[in-house]
Structure formats: structure tokens, C-alpha cells
Amino acid sequence: MKLVYLLQWKEDAFGVLREQHPDVEFVRATTQDEAIRELVDADVLVVGGPFYKGKLAVAANNAAPRLRWIQSISIGIDEFEKGGVPAGAVFTNAAGLKGGTVGEHAMTLLLAYMHMVPQMAKLKAERRWGREDLRHDTATLEGKTVLVLGHGSIGQEVGRKAQAFDARVIGINRSGNPSPHADEIHPIAKLTDVLGEADAVISTLPLSADTRHLMGEKQFRAMKPGAIFVNVGRGGTVDHDALKNALLSDHLGGACLDVFEDEPLAPEDTFWDMPNVLISPHIGGNGGPIQTTFTRLVGENLQRLKDGQELLNVQTVSAQAAE
């Protein structure tokens, strides 16, 4: 069996798997072209969503006859739906592995914005004390309401951390059924009705046909004046023109964005010029124990594949194979 992996990690994180599975050939690819060459006789491809596009997706579908399992290090499946997964291959993702880290990043962005950390950095660069510039505008989460849009593993972690800062948490999920770490839960159909209660809205939504541009002009208008919007889910769930309009009109207090519809964010994009926008370059899932937990997941699934058992984190990818 041959496993090809194309990851963003510098070190060989799969060393432990080589010891556990000496009968498997592990091939590390550092570029799409290397991965494509190795896919000709590969059984398994391990890859992140940002790499699974263009010629690599085409090769996986049309030039990898033995490919029977694709494991993503990403949680979102949108890139794989765009590129298509071969009909005979099982697709699995990293659901449940990044909740703590992404939740921490979401809270970092929100707290940094509320406590005016970007302004502090600017004052430091100017060697200026500036206490009077900041002290009247610094805010706290204590007693505030945070609406968490999407209440899967990441949303629950956001809720847990927000409650630790003494915030009231409203959760939004598809069903409206109770979910951990939320003081109340509403179905997604009630989103517009409850947006006005929140001092901060944190989106952890995946991208799908149902969630594309879910946060649009109507939703931003429904938010409380001065509220902060945070996105650590998927950029395509937000209508960026509608968000910019809400920010430019001063209806929203600010936005903290780790994800964008098109990445990397273009240098000419007007988000860069907005003083009430904090930009993070899609690093919400980085910095945690992801390498260890992901390697453990791959090892477990690899053994299951050998034993003919169902793999963990199987996802249905609806797109047809790329042409």
C-alpha cells in the first residue's frame, strides 16, 4: 500500500506511522507536481483543502486508478466538492480535531479588538503613551451576549470559552436542539430574529449550498448597532460587500476575519484600509496539537482500511469527478 501526503508541515510528522505500519510506503510530496507524479500508483492521499484544487484534483480523479481513500487535514469540504473525489474513493476530514485551537483564536481576535490591542501596537510604534486615546473605548465581555453561529465542535469550544469570560452565549444550529456550552439555542431559521441581541457574533459555519452568503445585508442590518462580527468558519458564508457596507456605515463596531471568500486576500481589497477590521491570515487552526491528533487519526483510519472497517470522519462529497 502506498500513501502520499502533501501537508504544510516542515517536519516529517508521519515518522511514528512509518514505525507502526512498516508494510505501507509513505511518500512525502512538497508540491502539487510531486504529488501528481506519485498518485499514479497511490492508494491513499492525505492533503489539505487549499492544495486540493486545479491540476491535483484533476489528477486524483483521472490519473490515480488505485486511489481508494482521501484524508483531508481540513474540516471544511468545499474545496473537495469543487474538485471532486473519485467515485471509488472514501473521503474523510479532520472534524473534531481543531475545535479548541480555532475557538481560542476566535476569542483572541474578539478580545484583542475589544481591548484595543491593534491601537496599542500603533501607539507603541509611535512611542506614544496615549492612555486617553484608549481608556474610554476599551470594552469587556463580562455581561455581554455572544451569538455563536454554528454549534459543532468549534462552535461549542467558542461558547465554552466565551462563558469563561462571563458572557451569555446564544447558539445557532440547524435543529435548535440543545447543545453544550450555550445558555440558549435557536434553529438557523431564527437567526435574523436573534442577531439583535448579540454584542458579538462569531461564525464557525462550514461552507455549503445552505450557508453560502448566509450572513448578508439583511442579517448585518439586524445586528445590534456597534456589534462586532468575527468569522473563523468559511469566508464564503459571508457576503463581503454587505459586510463592508455595514462597516462603512458604522452600523457595526468592527469585524475580525480569519477567513475570506478568495484567499489570500488581494492587496487591493478595501478590507485592508478599514480601521475597524482586524485581519488574520487563515491561521485559526494552527498552533495547537493538530499534528499529534491528526497523525493519530490517520493511523487509526489506516488500520481500519487494512481491516476493511468503516473509516472515521467519512464525509459525503456531492460533486462529480473532475473532468
Secondary structure, 3 states (H helix, E strand, C coil): CEEEEECCCCCCCCHHHHHHCCCCEEEECCCHHHHHHHHHHCCEEEECHHHCCCHHHHHHHHCCCCCCEEEECCCCCHHHHHHCCCCCCEEECCCCCCHHHHHHHHHHHHHHHHCCHHHHHHHHHCCCCCHHHHCCCCCCCCCCEEEEECCCHHHHHHHHHHHHCCCEEEEEECCCCCCCCCCEEEEHHHHHHHHHHCCEEEECCCCCCCCCCCECHHHHHHCCCCCEEEECCCHHHECHHHHHHHHHCCCCCEEEECCCCCCCCCCCCHHHHCCCEEECCCCCCCCCCHHHHHHHHHHHHHHHHHHCCCCCCECCCCCCCCC
